[in-house]
């Protein structure tokens, strides 16, 4: 710009003079460029008034040049073409700063990423591709088909500093057991029967500026009560951690380091993805996942480091308070990590591992180890056929507890066997360019000791009170628990931002576990003492064992005066949901 103005300054002055003295001066150079000597303003005498105006014009031009020099360079838009690779989809170019990568949500800036996808757990953005030639991790293929990933690819409003995210999740459940108190147990997704309930209202997003990053997501609705209820760690020591954290699904801040293909260091509350499914139902193939997902952590609180040696590999170590816990249930923190590898656009391999933590409240020296391993494969992709896509996922889990009176191997050493073995398998079919989808799936677990079985909320029982005593559904070392489930899910997805879901689930356990017609609430409502047997009039017996409870309830030697919840071995229900994500 400066060069342009300098080269034409003389012409501007000459033209101005020409306007005053005659048009032939202004156009003489153009007319005579091919030959002939152009007329010159200096050949004639310039009147003093005209000379004064020319000086003023020159001064103004110099002032404009100075202002242009003082301005900072204009930011140039970075719009490298990211090829969206699929097994048969045509490639397309997506500007990384204006649209989201094919993984999911909004485009991340080079300074710290937005959440590329739920499954990718806020993968970082490399320095701008135009400058570095690098591709953002997991952004060179369309991963919206993955279980646990949102399918949104466009965002209406985004800035260099903030990428918003808003979620609404509402459901209605019809339980064929018809519990009289409308209470559902044994799930971390569904909680009330024959009622419309707001599962989650999530408002937040990703902050990113000059390599500094942060993420916030709220959890108003049922999640704000049910998720903290499953964490026993606030019972260790003082301060009301449940109240402090109940409305936060994610809240962390960190820093992005421009090394390798990116390194993130984050501290706070972040999602775990043990069990493959996302904490957010919009992202999943089914609403009610099988046990290896529903009964394993949805979040951690601590520090994580995401290291991306290549654009297809993530190594993520964790230093955390414990197993889905706001605090440490004892004195030993948990260690773990995730490996995520995507060698091809149609396969995703994930391994989550946890150990060292002592996660049983009031039980010292009992440690937990767990491995959770998944593979997701898209084995069919024909975008223009009626059946346009098919994929499956398989997840297998192994774990155990040892010390504190239990053993990984059985009664011959250290105490009763306290272990966890489980798997789940899902297959999904997409139709009519992903307008409809059908998912079939289910799984099975064997968890002697019940340390990962979700305690039914009988009389308001929580993980903290159950650590003292759970009279109706015990969690003693060696207590058996085997269960399996299956589900059929139909999705209608008219826009990328909304899902209408219909689902049927059947679940079975080898012991009475699911809410029956009589419900799981004592007469008159919860009495505030779930660790004790309740009397038939709803009052607390103040006793943790049945014999003394019979006496305290006025019927010694008879259970007639003691109240019991109605628990069944089988449960089936239909759940309808509307889920929105912006």
GIZINOR-V980000 format. One record per run of one state. SS is the DSSP state (h for helix, s for strand, l for the rest). FROM is the first residue (numbers start at 1). TO is the last residue. If there is no record, write none. Layout:
SS:FROM:TO  SS:FROM:TO
//
This chain:
l:1:1  h:2:21  l:22:22  h:23:31  l:32:40  h:41:43  l:44:47  h:48:70  l:71:80  s:81:81  l:82:84  s:85:85  l:86:94  s:95:95  l:96:108  s:109:109  l:110:111  s:112:112  l:113:128  h:129:132  l:133:140  s:141:141  l:142:157  s:158:158  l:159:161  s:162:175  l:176:182  s:183:183  l:184:191  s:192:192  l:193:195  s:196:209  l:210:211  s:212:218  l:219:219  s:220:220  l:221:222  h:223:229  l:230:232  h:233:235  l:236:240  h:241:245  l:246:247  s:248:257  l:258:262  s:263:271  l:272:280  h:281:283  l:284:290  h:291:294  l:295:298  s:299:310  l:311:312  s:313:320  l:321:333  s:334:344  l:345:346  s:347:355  l:356:366  s:367:381  l:382:386  s:387:403  l:404:405  s:406:407  l:408:415  s:416:417  l:418:418  s:419:431  l:432:435  s:436:446  l:447:457  h:458:460  l:461:462  h:463:468  l:469:481  s:482:495  l:496:497  s:498:509  l:510:513  s:514:515  l:516:533  s:534:535  l:536:539  s:540:540  l:541:545  h:546:552  l:553:558  h:559:561  s:562:562  l:563:566  s:567:568  l:569:569  s:570:581  l:582:582
//
